[in-house]
């Protein structure tokens, strides 16, 4: 299990350098939003690639519950990889200078809403994983498969819950940067006119 964690740590740390190089040339909250979305998708993609690779490699050398655990890790992260790929393509195709302040603010709010919705789904995954483990106790159940899949879903749901909430708080922390651009301050409401 230790090589698995070391590989994941290496993949996670490896995503920091590309994210920093993407930040060159960007300024303002829209650029920060796009850098954040790119970094988040790189982290999710790295998690997925690591789980798929390790899941397939470790599945073949194990049996029973452990085999099913690695099998589900690989299956689950095929979906994560697709989501990360589409999200990264979307973020890479966006231009930080193309959106106005209001549109950029709305994009940031939309990203936050997606992350909160996903965190709710993550809780459902955790409940589902616990249910599978509990279901494995029935005498007529395929206990090894249910326990292995259940433990994998608990791991994946737990990671995604932390991932989604951490990214939500990062995105929400950016809200204050939009206030001056929108003519809003902490003391009241203002109006900016540009000619």
Buried (B, 14 or more C-beta within 10 A) or exposed (E): EEEBEEBBEEBBEEBEEEBEEBBEEBEBBBBBBBBBBBBBBBBBBBBBBBBBBBBBEBBEEBEEBBBBBBBBBBBBBEEBBEBBBEBBEEBEEBEBEEBEBEEBBEBBBEBBEBBBEBBEEBEEBBEBBBEBBEBBEEEEBEBBBBBBBBBBBBBBBBBBBEBBBEBBEBBBEBEEBBBEBBEBEEEEEEEEEEE
